[in-house]
Amino acid sequence: MPLPVVTTGAGGLPVVEVTARALPVIEAANGRGLRVTKVSNGFGLPVIYSGAVVITGPLVSPANMTSNTAPAPFVASALSEFSGGLAAFQPFAALGAGEANSWVSGTGTLPQWIQIDLGSAVTVAKYAMTTRNAASPHEWTAWTLSGSANGSTWTVADTRTSSLVGTNIRRVFDLAPQRTFRYWRWDITATSSNQYADCGQLALYGP
């Protein structure tokens, strides 16, 4: 089946859609990976964004939280929360959910942070984040991911800046080296609005 190519940029092959038995790709970011939105007829890999990182390890963070403290042993928290419906646990409530499963900071002051306590130490090799599926999301443009054994002393595991903004966009990032911690926290220092911080989903993956 031919690929409907729109343009090429930085060595990549941006494609709009392939309707069956293939990967529908929107763009290749700097020639490093394929950004995929959907598979129309179910014969393919429904990955939204892969910046040269392929997820092969297991999901080690929760995707079934119903509150900031359930189910045990997981505990989600944030520096601030906009409301109970946009609480810290929402990015860990359901992978693939829409706007309802989002965290939004309670104030427009940066920096902000969101954190997950996994209950025990786990090794993380990759993590994924999905921007909020909302009319006016506050996408992260600068952040760090840190880990801790006790929830008070933190070690920076990854530092990122990004200009990729938009609604419901999933990005995957590699940790090099892999890290093992019980607590994981994202510190957001800049967003697309330079005010509130929010996100749709967060996920940690093992090796």
Secondary structure, DSSP 4 states (H G I P E B T S, - for coil): ----B---BTTB--B----SSS--EEEEGGGS-EEE---TTS-S---S--SS----SPB-S-S--SBTTBSTT-EEEES--S-GGG-TTGGGT-TT--TTS-EE-SSS-S-EEEEEEEEEEEEEEEEEEE---SSS---EEEEEEEEESSSSSEEEEEEEE-----TT-EEEEEEEEEEEEEEEEEEEEEETTSS--EESEEEEE--
